[in-house]
Amino acid sequence: MFTTAIQPRFGDMDVLGHINNTVPAYWFETARSPVFEIFVPDLLIARETFPLILAHTDYDFVNEIQFKYEVEIRTWVSHIGTKSFTVYQEAWQEGRCCVKGCSVIVYYDFSKKQSSALPEDKKKLLAEHLMGTSKN
């Protein structure tokens, strides 16, 4: 499991004073960086070599998120397939799970414009972060 601390910004609030429901998607993307670094260790120079595309996301909002408290994003790999893998994430605040989400990430060959098989060495590294493994 990876964890990322997020301090909500004033501009993240909606008219009701809660964090707007569009914001956790951005936080989850930010918190997926350690997973992306398995494929490209230096994301700042990854533009030419980044081999992943986002194919699907979904979110369940289970509790409201407040502006004034830090949010912890917990990130796991929940499934590893042949050409893709699924990242499961939760946003926690003050001991409560507030948002749950999944993202399907596809290993992609941009020169051929098609998905490709995940390299075995990357699958092994992803497996270290599978939900339910002894490290989590």
Buried (B, 14 or more C-beta within 10 A) or exposed (E): BBEBEBEBEEEBBEEEEBBBEEBBBEBBBEBBEBBBBBBBEEEEEBEEEBBBEEBEBEBEBEBBBBBEEEBBBBBBBBBBEEEBBBBBBBBBBEEEBBBBBBBBBBBBEEEEEEBEEBEEEBBEBBEEBBEEEEEE
